[in-house]
Amino acid sequence: MLDLRFQRLHGKTTLTTRHHVGPLTVQRPFYPEEETCHLCLLHPPGGIVGGDELIINAIIDSDCHTLITMPGASKFYRSSGAQAHLQQNLTLCNNATLEWLPQDSIFFPGAHATLHTVFHLSSSSTLLAWDLLCLGRPVIGETFSHGTLANRLEIWVDGSPLLIERLHVANGELTCVARKPWVGTMLFYLGNETQLEDIREKLTPLENYAGATLTDGLLTVRFLSDDNLRCQQVMRDIWQFMRPQLTDKSPVLPRIWLT
């Protein structure tokens, strides 16, 4: 378990609570743009296996701005049947900003994984988030031929549900994702119609397997692909476009992405 809390102290966002039990931990915060806190989350170095239960709780206090990313992909290994669980609870207080930009999650054939991510927002908070799932290991020609994945994503604003969606993959049945190994989602709050149209233009490299919607201020991007590099490029392009729009700050790439 990993508990994090960010508070605004002396004019900048400060990590004031960092409590962990088990292998989940974080690196020392970086401040490449003064008051914004960049934090690197470290998943277990040996990957995630059946029977593991990882819980991440993060609270972003009022007027804080935090960017959280990871140094590499999260790997869910094959299991004889035991489930691997990942629960992520992210709470944004009034006027808080969170950029949740993890690396991809790779599910090896035979993995049994349950993921549940919940964002609790205030109507005055700002969210930029993405999630990229890799089913199997397409680089070496391995598909997600067996195993299970249950992925649940929730967005709540002022205590009311704005988005609740589920993805369930089992027994090699991949028709729900058009048999594509890469499944991506991006979330932006508070978005608008102009941004929606611009983002749709930026999805052109993903051809017919991408779309964007705007519902009650939540701008959601979804896509499927065979090409990881194309996914990564489109995601970064959209993030670099949306960051100044939502935060009035120019894009500053996390240091770990440059290594």
C-alpha positions as CSV (number, residue, x, y, z in Angstrom):
1,M,0.0,0.0,0.0
2,L,1.1,3.5,-0.8
3,D,-0.5,6.6,0.8
4,L,0.5,10.0,-0.7
5,R,-0.7,13.5,0.2
6,F,0.3,16.8,-1.4
7,Q,-0.2,20.2,0.2
8,R,0.7,23.7,-0.8
9,L,3.5,25.0,1.4
10,H,5.8,28.0,0.9
11,G,4.3,28.7,-2.5
12,K,4.8,25.2,-4.0
13,T,3.2,21.8,-4.0
14,T,4.9,19.6,-1.4
15,L,4.7,15.9,-0.8
16,T,3.8,15.9,2.9
17,T,2.7,12.3,3.4
18,R,4.5,9.3,2.0
19,H,3.7,6.1,3.7
20,H,4.2,2.7,2.1
21,V,4.0,-0.9,3.1
22,G,5.5,-3.4,0.6
23,P,7.3,-2.7,-2.7
24,L,5.3,0.3,-3.9
25,T,7.3,3.6,-3.3
26,V,8.2,6.9,-4.9
27,Q,11.4,8.7,-5.8
28,R,12.3,12.1,-4.5
29,P,10.1,14.8,-6.0
30,F,11.4,17.1,-8.7
31,Y,10.6,20.7,-9.3
32,P,11.5,21.5,-13.0
33,E,8.9,24.3,-13.1
34,E,9.0,25.8,-9.6
35,E,5.8,25.2,-7.8
36,T,4.6,22.1,-9.7
37,C,5.6,18.8,-8.1
38,H,6.8,16.0,-10.5
39,L,6.8,12.6,-8.8
40,C,7.9,9.2,-10.1
41,L,6.0,6.2,-8.8
42,L,7.9,2.9,-8.6
43,H,6.0,-0.3,-9.1
44,P,7.6,-3.6,-7.8
45,P,10.8,-4.1,-9.8
46,G,10.0,-7.8,-10.3
47,G,6.6,-7.1,-11.8
48,I,3.1,-8.0,-10.5
49,V,2.1,-11.6,-10.0
50,G,-1.0,-13.5,-9.0
51,G,-1.8,-12.9,-5.3
52,D,-0.3,-9.4,-5.2
53,E,-2.6,-6.7,-4.0
54,L,-1.4,-3.1,-4.6
55,I,-3.3,-0.1,-3.3
56,I,-2.4,3.5,-4.2
57,N,-4.1,6.4,-2.4
58,A,-3.3,10.0,-3.3
59,I,-4.8,13.2,-2.1
60,I,-4.1,16.5,-3.9
61,D,-5.0,19.3,-1.6
62,S,-6.4,22.6,-2.7
63,D,-4.4,24.8,-5.1
64,C,-1.8,22.0,-5.6
65,H,-0.4,20.9,-8.9
66,T,1.1,17.4,-9.2
67,L,2.4,15.4,-12.1
68,I,2.8,11.7,-11.4
69,T,4.5,9.3,-13.8
70,M,6.6,6.1,-13.8
71,P,10.0,5.1,-15.1
72,G,8.8,2.0,-17.1
73,A,5.9,-0.3,-17.9
74,S,4.0,-2.2,-15.2
75,K,4.2,-5.9,-15.9
76,F,1.5,-8.4,-14.9
77,Y,2.9,-11.9,-15.2
78,R,1.1,-15.1,-15.9
79,S,-0.6,-16.9,-13.0
80,S,-1.9,-20.4,-12.2
81,G,-5.2,-18.8,-11.3
82,A,-4.6,-16.3,-8.4
83,Q,-5.6,-12.7,-9.2
84,A,-3.3,-9.7,-9.1
85,H,-5.2,-6.6,-7.8
86,L,-4.3,-3.0,-8.4
87,Q,-6.5,-0.3,-6.7
88,Q,-5.8,3.4,-7.4
89,N,-7.8,6.1,-5.5
90,L,-7.0,9.6,-6.6
91,T,-8.7,12.6,-4.9
92,L,-8.5,16.2,-6.1
93,C,-9.6,19.0,-3.8
94,N,-10.8,22.4,-4.8
95,N,-8.6,24.1,-7.5
96,A,-6.2,21.1,-7.4
97,T,-4.5,19.8,-10.6
98,L,-3.4,16.3,-11.2
99,E,-1.5,15.0,-14.3
100,W,-1.7,11.2,-14.0
101,L,0.7,10.0,-16.7
102,P,1.8,6.4,-16.0
103,Q,3.6,4.2,-18.5
104,D,1.8,1.3,-20.1
105,S,0.6,-1.8,-18.3
106,I,1.6,-5.0,-20.0
107,F,-0.5,-8.2,-19.4
108,F,1.5,-11.3,-20.2
109,P,-0.5,-14.3,-21.7
110,G,-2.0,-16.2,-18.7
111,A,-2.1,-13.2,-16.4
112,H,-5.1,-12.8,-14.2
113,A,-5.5,-9.1,-13.2
114,T,-8.1,-6.8,-11.7
115,L,-7.5,-3.0,-12.0
116,H,-9.8,-0.4,-10.4
117,T,-9.0,3.3,-10.8
118,V,-11.1,6.0,-9.2
119,F,-10.7,9.7,-9.6
120,H,-12.6,11.9,-7.1
121,L,-12.8,15.4,-8.5
122,S,-14.1,18.8,-7.3
123,S,-15.9,20.8,-10.0
124,S,-13.1,23.3,-9.7
125,S,-10.2,20.8,-10.0
126,T,-8.3,19.9,-13.2
127,L,-7.4,16.5,-14.5
128,L,-5.1,15.3,-17.3
129,A,-4.8,11.5,-17.3
130,W,-4.1,8.6,-19.5
131,D,-4.1,4.8,-19.4
132,L,-2.5,2.5,-21.9
133,L,-3.0,-1.3,-21.7
134,C,-1.0,-3.8,-23.7
135,L,-2.6,-7.2,-24.1
136,G,0.1,-9.8,-24.6
137,R,3.5,-9.1,-26.0
138,P,3.0,-8.0,-29.6
139,V,6.6,-7.2,-30.1
140,I,7.5,-10.9,-30.1
141,G,4.2,-12.0,-31.6
142,E,2.5,-13.1,-28.3
143,T,-1.2,-12.4,-28.0
144,F,-3.3,-12.4,-24.9
145,S,-4.4,-16.0,-25.7
146,H,-5.4,-16.9,-22.2
147,G,-5.9,-15.2,-18.9
148,T,-8.3,-12.6,-17.6
149,L,-8.3,-8.8,-17.3
150,A,-11.0,-6.8,-15.6
151,N,-10.3,-3.0,-15.8
152,R,-12.7,-0.6,-14.1
153,L,-12.4,3.2,-14.4
154,E,-14.5,5.8,-12.5
155,I,-14.7,9.6,-12.5
156,W,-16.7,11.3,-9.8
157,V,-17.3,15.1,-9.6
158,D,-18.5,16.6,-6.3
159,G,-19.7,13.1,-5.2
160,S,-21.7,12.3,-8.4
161,P,-20.6,9.7,-11.0
162,L,-19.5,11.2,-14.4
163,L,-17.9,8.2,-15.9
164,I,-18.0,4.5,-15.0
165,E,-16.7,2.0,-17.5
166,R,-15.5,-1.5,-17.5
167,L,-13.3,-3.6,-19.8
168,H,-13.4,-7.4,-19.4
169,V,-11.2,-9.7,-21.4
170,A,-11.0,-13.5,-20.9
171,N,-10.0,-16.7,-22.6
172,G,-8.3,-15.0,-25.5
173,E,-11.6,-13.4,-26.7
174,L,-10.4,-10.0,-28.0
175,T,-13.3,-9.0,-30.2
176,C,-14.3,-6.4,-27.6
177,V,-11.1,-4.5,-28.6
178,A,-11.1,-5.4,-32.3
179,R,-8.3,-7.8,-31.6
180,K,-5.9,-4.9,-31.1
181,P,-3.2,-5.4,-28.4
182,W,-3.0,-1.7,-27.4
183,V,-6.0,-0.1,-25.6
184,G,-5.7,3.5,-24.7
185,T,-7.8,6.1,-22.8
186,M,-7.1,9.8,-22.1
187,L,-9.2,12.0,-19.7
188,F,-9.3,15.8,-19.5
189,Y,-11.4,17.9,-17.1
190,L,-12.7,20.5,-17.7
191,G,-12.8,20.3,-21.5
192,N,-14.7,22.2,-24.2
193,E,-16.0,21.7,-27.7
194,T,-13.1,23.6,-29.4
195,Q,-10.6,21.3,-27.7
196,L,-12.7,18.3,-28.7
197,E,-12.5,19.1,-32.4
198,D,-8.8,19.8,-32.2
199,I,-8.1,16.5,-30.5
200,R,-10.2,14.6,-33.1
201,E,-7.8,16.0,-35.7
202,K,-4.8,14.8,-33.7
203,L,-6.2,11.2,-33.7
204,T,-5.8,10.9,-37.5
205,P,-2.7,8.7,-37.2
206,L,-4.7,6.1,-35.4
207,E,-7.2,5.9,-38.3
208,N,-10.6,4.3,-37.7
209,Y,-9.8,3.0,-34.2
210,A,-9.9,6.2,-32.3
211,G,-12.5,8.7,-31.1
212,A,-13.2,11.5,-28.6
213,T,-16.3,12.6,-26.7
214,L,-17.3,15.4,-24.4
215,T,-19.8,14.8,-21.6
216,D,-20.5,17.4,-18.9
217,G,-17.0,18.8,-19.2
218,L,-15.2,15.5,-19.3
219,L,-13.2,15.1,-22.5
220,T,-12.6,11.4,-23.1
221,V,-10.3,9.9,-25.8
222,R,-10.3,6.2,-26.6
223,F,-8.3,4.3,-29.1
224,L,-7.1,0.9,-30.2
225,S,-3.9,0.1,-32.1
226,D,-1.3,-2.4,-33.3
227,D,1.5,0.1,-32.9
228,N,2.9,1.2,-29.5
229,L,5.1,4.0,-30.9
230,R,2.2,5.5,-32.7
231,C,0.1,5.4,-29.5
232,Q,2.9,7.0,-27.5
233,Q,3.3,9.8,-30.0
234,V,-0.4,10.6,-30.3
235,M,-0.8,10.6,-26.5
236,R,2.1,13.0,-26.0
237,D,0.9,15.2,-28.8
238,I,-2.5,15.5,-27.2
239,W,-1.1,16.0,-23.7
240,Q,1.2,18.7,-25.0
241,F,-1.7,20.4,-26.7
242,M,-4.1,20.2,-23.7
243,R,-1.7,21.1,-20.9
244,P,-1.4,24.8,-21.7
245,Q,-5.2,24.9,-22.3
246,L,-6.1,23.5,-18.9
247,T,-3.2,24.7,-16.7
248,D,-1.8,27.8,-18.4
249,K,1.6,26.1,-18.3
250,S,3.7,25.0,-21.2
251,P,4.5,21.3,-21.6
252,V,7.5,20.2,-19.5
253,L,8.4,16.6,-20.1
254,P,9.0,14.6,-17.0
255,R,12.8,14.0,-16.6
256,I,12.4,10.2,-16.5
257,W,11.0,10.3,-20.0
258,L,14.2,11.7,-21.3
259,T,16.4,8.9,-19.9
